[in-house]
Amino acid sequence: MDKAQPVTQLTKSDIAEVLAALRHTNNLLQQQGLRIDALERNQRPRKSNSPPRRHHRSATPPPRRDNTHQRRPALERLQQPPQQNKKR
């Protein structure tokens, strides 16, 4: 007794059906991938528009600007003696 299944020939319509099923599966997988991407994007921390916070101050002060030694304090500028007109 031969228990082997008989060999069936594949027709063009059988191959077309398999291709259509594969295309449909491929489309479903692409849509699912897009949904997963959207979910992952929503779970990432969003950047705020505020500037980044400073973490810590350094032990040394920032370097001085070149022209700071020429500045006068505000009170000294306000309390200047009136200029005398030199007329001869």
DSSP file (Angstrom, degrees, kcal/mol; ACC not computed):
  #  RESIDUE AA STRUCTURE BP1 BP2  ACC     N-H-->O    O-->H-N    N-H-->O    O-->H-N    TCO  KAPPA ALPHA  PHI   PSI    X-CA   Y-CA   Z-CA
    1    1 A M              0   0    0      0, 0.0     2,-0.7     0, 0.0     0, 0.0   0.000 360.0 360.0 360.0 131.6    0.0    0.0    0.0
    2    2 A D        +     0   0    0      1,-0.1     0, 0.0     2,-0.1     0, 0.0  -0.876 360.0 179.3-101.0 114.6    1.3    3.4   -1.0
    3    3 A K        +     0   0    0     -2,-0.7    -1,-0.1     2,-0.1     2,-0.1   0.396  41.3 121.7 -94.6   3.3    0.4    6.1    1.5
    4    4 A A        -     0   0    0      1,-0.1    -2,-0.1     3,-0.0     3,-0.1  -0.397  68.1-114.8 -67.5 140.7    2.1    8.9   -0.3
    5    5 A Q        -     0   0    0      1,-0.1     2,-0.1    -2,-0.1    -1,-0.1  -0.482  35.0-102.5 -75.3 146.7   -0.2   11.8   -1.3
    6    6 A P        -     0   0    0      0, 0.0     2,-0.4     0, 0.0    -1,-0.1  -0.425  36.6-110.8 -69.0 144.7   -0.7   12.3   -4.9
    7    7 A V        -     0   0    0     -2,-0.1     2,-0.4    -3,-0.1    -3,-0.0  -0.618  33.4-156.5 -77.5 126.6    1.3   15.2   -6.5
    8    8 A T        -     0   0    0     -2,-0.4     2,-0.3    -3,-0.0    -3,-0.0  -0.850  14.0-123.8-106.5 143.9   -1.0   18.0   -7.5
    9    9 A Q        -     0   0    0     -2,-0.4     2,-0.4     1,-0.0     0, 0.0  -0.658  20.9-129.3 -84.2 136.0   -0.1   20.5  -10.1
   10   10 A L        -     0   0    0     -2,-0.3     2,-0.2     4,-0.0    -1,-0.0  -0.705  23.8-151.1 -84.1 134.3   -0.1   24.2   -9.2
   11   11 A T     >  -     0   0    0     -2,-0.4     4,-2.0     1,-0.1     5,-0.2  -0.545  27.8-106.8 -98.2 169.0   -2.1   26.4  -11.5
   12   12 A K  H  > S+     0   0    0      1,-0.2     4,-2.3     2,-0.2     5,-0.1   0.860 121.6  54.7 -62.0 -35.3   -1.5   30.0  -12.3
   13   13 A S  H  > S+     0   0    0      2,-0.2     4,-2.2     1,-0.2    -1,-0.2   0.872 105.4  52.6 -68.9 -35.0   -4.6   30.9  -10.4
   14   14 A D  H  > S+     0   0    0      2,-0.2     4,-2.1     1,-0.2    -2,-0.2   0.934 111.7  45.7 -63.0 -45.2   -3.2   29.1   -7.3
   15   15 A I  H  X S+     0   0    0     -4,-2.0     4,-2.5     1,-0.2    -2,-0.2   0.890 111.3  52.7 -64.7 -39.5    0.0   31.1   -7.5
   16   16 A A  H  X S+     0   0    0     -4,-2.3     4,-2.4     1,-0.2    -1,-0.2   0.887 108.6  50.5 -63.8 -38.9   -2.0   34.3   -8.0
   17   17 A E  H  X S+     0   0    0     -4,-2.2     4,-2.3     2,-0.2    -2,-0.2   0.909 110.8  48.5 -65.2 -41.8   -4.0   33.6   -4.9
   18   18 A V  H  X S+     0   0    0     -4,-2.1     4,-2.4     2,-0.2    -2,-0.2   0.918 112.1  49.3 -64.3 -43.0   -0.8   33.0   -2.9
   19   19 A L  H  X S+     0   0    0     -4,-2.5     4,-2.6     2,-0.2    -2,-0.2   0.908 110.6  50.1 -62.8 -41.6    0.7   36.2   -4.2
   20   20 A A  H  X S+     0   0    0     -4,-2.4     4,-2.3     2,-0.2    -1,-0.2   0.907 111.1  49.2 -63.6 -41.0   -2.5   38.1   -3.3
   21   21 A A  H  X S+     0   0    0     -4,-2.3     4,-2.5     2,-0.2    -1,-0.2   0.900 111.4  49.5 -65.1 -40.1   -2.5   36.7    0.2
   22   22 A L  H  X S+     0   0    0     -4,-2.4     4,-2.6     2,-0.2    -2,-0.2   0.902 110.4  50.0 -65.9 -40.8    1.2   37.6    0.6
   23   23 A R  H  X S+     0   0    0     -4,-2.6     4,-2.5     2,-0.2    -2,-0.2   0.917 111.3  49.3 -61.9 -42.5    0.6   41.2   -0.6
   24   24 A H  H  X S+     0   0    0     -4,-2.3     4,-2.3     2,-0.2    -2,-0.2   0.928 112.1  47.7 -62.9 -45.0   -2.3   41.5    1.8
   25   25 A T  H  X S+     0   0    0     -4,-2.5     4,-2.3     1,-0.2    -2,-0.2   0.904 110.9  52.1 -62.0 -41.3   -0.2   40.2    4.7
   26   26 A N  H  X S+     0   0    0     -4,-2.6     4,-2.3     2,-0.2    -2,-0.2   0.911 109.3  49.3 -61.9 -43.7    2.7   42.6    3.7
   27   27 A N  H  X S+     0   0    0     -4,-2.5     4,-2.4     2,-0.2    -1,-0.2   0.915 110.5  50.4 -62.0 -43.0    0.3   45.6    3.7
   28   28 A L  H  X S+     0   0    0     -4,-2.3     4,-2.4     1,-0.2    -2,-0.2   0.908 110.7  49.5 -61.9 -41.3   -1.0   44.6    7.2
   29   29 A L  H  X S+     0   0    0     -4,-2.3     4,-2.3     2,-0.2    -1,-0.2   0.887 110.1  50.8 -66.1 -38.4    2.5   44.3    8.5
   30   30 A Q  H  X S+     0   0    0     -4,-2.3     4,-2.1     2,-0.2    -2,-0.2   0.919 111.3  48.0 -64.5 -42.8    3.5   47.7    7.1
   31   31 A Q  H  X S+     0   0    0     -4,-2.4     4,-2.1     1,-0.2    -2,-0.2   0.909 112.0  49.5 -63.7 -41.3    0.4   49.3    8.7
   32   32 A Q  H  X S+     0   0    0     -4,-2.4     4,-2.4     1,-0.2    -1,-0.2   0.890 108.8  53.2 -65.2 -38.4    1.2   47.7   12.0
   33   33 A G  H  X S+     0   0    0     -4,-2.3     4,-2.4     2,-0.2    -1,-0.2   0.895 107.9  50.6 -62.5 -40.1    4.8   48.9   11.8
   34   34 A L  H  X S+     0   0    0     -4,-2.1     4,-2.2     2,-0.2    -1,-0.2   0.902 110.2  49.8 -64.4 -40.2    3.6   52.5   11.3
   35   35 A R  H  X S+     0   0    0     -4,-2.1     4,-2.3     2,-0.2    -2,-0.2   0.904 110.8  49.5 -64.5 -40.3    1.3   52.2   14.3
   36   36 A I  H  X S+     0   0    0     -4,-2.4     4,-2.6     2,-0.2    -2,-0.2   0.915 109.7  51.6 -64.7 -42.3    4.2   50.8   16.4
   37   37 A D  H  X S+     0   0    0     -4,-2.4     4,-2.4     1,-0.2    -2,-0.2   0.914 109.9  49.7 -59.2 -43.1    6.4   53.7   15.2
   38   38 A A  H  X S+     0   0    0     -4,-2.2     4,-1.9     1,-0.2    -1,-0.2   0.907 110.8  49.3 -64.3 -41.4    3.7   56.2   16.2
   39   39 A L  H  X S+     0   0    0     -4,-2.3     4,-1.2     1,-0.2    -1,-0.2   0.914 111.3  49.3 -63.7 -42.0    3.4   54.6   19.7
   40   40 A E  H  X S+     0   0    0     -4,-2.6     4,-1.0     1,-0.2     3,-0.2   0.890 109.2  52.7 -65.0 -38.4    7.2   54.7   20.2
   41   41 A R  H  < S+     0   0    0     -4,-2.4     3,-0.5     1,-0.2    -1,-0.2   0.895 108.3  50.8 -63.2 -38.8    7.3   58.4   19.2
   42   42 A N  H  < S+     0   0    0     -4,-1.9    -1,-0.2     1,-0.2    -2,-0.2   0.758 107.7  53.6 -71.1 -23.4    4.6   59.2   21.7
   43   43 A Q  H  < S+     0   0    0     -4,-1.2    -1,-0.2    -3,-0.2    -2,-0.2   0.677  87.6  95.8 -86.1 -16.5    6.5   57.4   24.5
   44   44 A R  S  < S-     0   0    0     -4,-1.0     2,-0.1    -3,-0.5    -3,-0.0  -0.454  90.6 -99.4 -70.4 144.8    9.8   59.3   23.9
   45   45 A P        -     0   0    0      0, 0.0     2,-0.3     0, 0.0    -1,-0.1  -0.445  40.2-127.6 -64.5 135.5   10.3   62.4   26.2
   46   46 A R        -     0   0    0     -2,-0.1     2,-0.3    -4,-0.1    -4,-0.0  -0.618  17.1-118.2 -86.4 143.2    9.4   65.5   24.3
   47   47 A K        -     0   0    0     -2,-0.3     2,-0.2     2,-0.0    -1,-0.1  -0.624  28.0-139.0 -78.2 134.9   11.8   68.4   24.2
   48   48 A S        -     0   0    0     -2,-0.3    -1,-0.0     2,-0.1     0, 0.0  -0.521  13.7-125.0 -89.0 163.5   10.5   71.5   25.8
   49   49 A N  S    S+     0   0    0     -2,-0.2    -1,-0.1     2,-0.1    -2,-0.0   0.545  81.1 102.2 -83.7  -6.9   11.0   75.0   24.3
   50   50 A S  S    S-     0   0    0      1,-0.1    -2,-0.1     3,-0.0     3,-0.1  -0.456  84.4 -99.4 -76.8 151.5   12.6   76.2   27.5
   51   51 A P        -     0   0    0      0, 0.0    -1,-0.1     0, 0.0    -2,-0.1  -0.290  48.3 -89.5 -67.2 155.4   16.4   76.6   27.6
   52   52 A P        -     0   0    0      0, 0.0     2,-0.2     0, 0.0     3,-0.0  -0.328  44.7-111.2 -65.8 146.6   18.3   73.8   29.3
   53   53 A R        -     0   0    0     -3,-0.1     2,-0.4     1,-0.1    -3,-0.0  -0.476  28.0-112.9 -76.7 147.5   19.0   74.1   33.0
   54   54 A R        -     0   0    0     -2,-0.2     3,-0.1     1,-0.2    -1,-0.1  -0.659  23.0-151.7 -79.4 136.2   22.5   74.8   34.2
   55   55 A H        -     0   0    0     -2,-0.4     2,-0.3     1,-0.3    -1,-0.2   0.959  62.1 -22.8 -77.7 -52.4   23.7   71.8   36.2
   56   56 A H        -     0   0    0      0, 0.0     2,-0.3     0, 0.0    -1,-0.3  -0.990  62.5-105.1-156.8 158.1   26.2   73.3   38.6
   57   57 A R        -     0   0    0     -2,-0.3     2,-0.1    -3,-0.1     0, 0.0  -0.660  38.6-119.8 -86.9 144.3   28.3   76.3   39.0
   58   58 A S        -     0   0    0     -2,-0.3    -1,-0.1     2,-0.2     0, 0.0  -0.399  19.2-117.3 -79.4 162.0   32.0   75.9   38.5
   59   59 A A  S    S+     0   0    0     -2,-0.1    -1,-0.1     2,-0.1    -2,-0.0   0.787  98.9  60.8 -70.3 -27.3   34.5   76.6   41.3
   60   60 A T  S    S-     0   0    0      1,-0.1    -2,-0.2     3,-0.0     0, 0.0  -0.795  89.6-117.1-102.9 144.3   36.1   79.4   39.3
   61   61 A P        -     0   0    0      0, 0.0     3,-0.1     0, 0.0    -2,-0.1  -0.323  42.0 -89.9 -71.5 161.5   34.3   82.5   38.2
   62   62 A P        -     0   0    0      0, 0.0     2,-0.0     0, 0.0     0, 0.0  -0.322  55.5 -86.5 -67.2 156.4   33.9   83.1   34.5
   63   63 A P        -     0   0    0      0, 0.0     2,-0.1     0, 0.0    -3,-0.0  -0.319  47.8-110.4 -64.9 146.0   36.7   85.2   32.8
   64   64 A R        -     0   0    0      1,-0.1     2,-0.1    -3,-0.1     0, 0.0  -0.388  29.3-111.0 -74.6 153.0   36.3   88.9   33.0
   65   65 A R    >   -     0   0    0      1,-0.1     3,-0.9    -2,-0.1     4,-0.3  -0.464  25.9-117.8 -77.2 157.9   35.6   90.9   29.9
   66   66 A D  G >  S+     0   0    0      1,-0.2     3,-0.5    -2,-0.1     4,-0.1   0.860 108.7  47.1 -66.9 -35.9   38.3   93.2   28.6
   67   67 A N  G >  S+     0   0    0      1,-0.2     3,-0.9     2,-0.1     4,-0.4   0.344  82.1  94.9 -93.2   8.9   36.4   96.5   29.0
   68   68 A T  G X  S+     0   0    0     -3,-0.9     3,-1.0     1,-0.2    -1,-0.2   0.810  77.0  61.3 -72.3 -26.8   35.1   96.0   32.6
   69   69 A H  G <  S+     0   0    0     -3,-0.5    -1,-0.2    -4,-0.3    -2,-0.1   0.699  99.9  57.2 -72.5 -15.6   37.9   97.8   34.3
   70   70 A Q  G <  S+     0   0    0     -3,-0.9    -1,-0.2    -4,-0.1    -2,-0.2   0.577  84.8 101.9 -89.4  -9.4   36.9  101.0   32.4
   71   71 A R    <   -     0   0    0     -3,-1.0     3,-0.0    -4,-0.4    -3,-0.0  -0.456  63.7-141.9 -76.2 146.8   33.4  101.1   33.7
   72   72 A R        -     0   0    0     -2,-0.1    -2,-0.1     1,-0.1     5,-0.0  -0.821  28.1-100.6-102.8 147.8   32.4  103.5   36.5
   73   73 A P     >  -     0   0    0      0, 0.0     4,-1.7     0, 0.0     5,-0.2  -0.287  34.7-112.7 -61.7 155.0   30.0  102.5   39.2
   74   74 A A  H  > S+     0   0    0      1,-0.2     4,-1.8     2,-0.2     5,-0.1   0.883 114.4  51.0 -60.7 -42.0   26.5  103.8   38.7
   75   75 A L  H  > S+     0   0    0      1,-0.2     4,-2.2     2,-0.2    -1,-0.2   0.901 107.4  53.4 -64.9 -40.0   26.6  106.1   41.7
   76   76 A E  H  4 S+     0   0    0      1,-0.2    -1,-0.2     2,-0.2    -2,-0.2   0.876 108.3  50.5 -63.7 -36.3   29.9  107.7   40.6
   77   77 A R  H >< S+     0   0    0     -4,-1.7     3,-0.7     1,-0.2    -1,-0.2   0.891 112.8  46.3 -66.8 -38.2   28.4  108.4   37.2
   78   78 A L  H 3< S+     0   0    0     -4,-1.8    -2,-0.2     1,-0.2    -1,-0.2   0.831 110.7  52.1 -74.3 -31.3   25.4  110.1   38.8
   79   79 A Q  T 3< S+     0   0    0     -4,-2.2    -1,-0.2    -5,-0.1    -2,-0.1  -0.070  73.0 141.3-101.1  34.4   27.3  112.2   41.3
   80   80 A Q    <   -     0   0    0     -3,-0.7     3,-0.1     1,-0.1    -3,-0.1  -0.516  58.4-108.7 -72.3 141.7   29.8  113.9   39.0
   81   81 A P        -     0   0    0      0, 0.0    -1,-0.1     0, 0.0     3,-0.1  -0.409  42.4 -95.7 -67.6 148.0   30.5  117.5   39.9
   82   82 A P        -     0   0    0      0, 0.0     2,-0.3     0, 0.0    -3,-0.0  -0.353  42.0-112.3 -64.0 143.6   29.0  120.0   37.4
   83   83 A Q        -     0   0    0     -3,-0.1     2,-0.4     1,-0.0    -3,-0.0  -0.572  26.7-131.1 -79.3 138.8   31.4  121.1   34.8
   84   84 A Q        -     0   0    0     -2,-0.3     2,-0.5    -3,-0.1    -1,-0.0  -0.734  16.6-124.1 -91.3 136.9   32.5  124.7   35.0
   85   85 A N        -     0   0    0     -2,-0.4     2,-1.0     1,-0.1    -1,-0.0  -0.675  19.4-144.9 -78.3 125.7   32.3  126.8   31.8
   86   86 A K        +     0   0    0     -2,-0.5     2,-0.4     2,-0.0    -1,-0.1  -0.798  31.8 162.6 -95.2 102.1   35.7  128.3   31.1
   87   87 A K              0   0    0     -2,-1.0    -2,-0.0     1,-0.1     0, 0.0  -0.967 360.0 360.0-118.9 137.7   35.1  131.7   29.6
   88   88 A R              0   0    0     -2,-0.4    -1,-0.1     0, 0.0    -2,-0.0   0.353 360.0 360.0-117.4 360.0   37.8  134.4   29.5
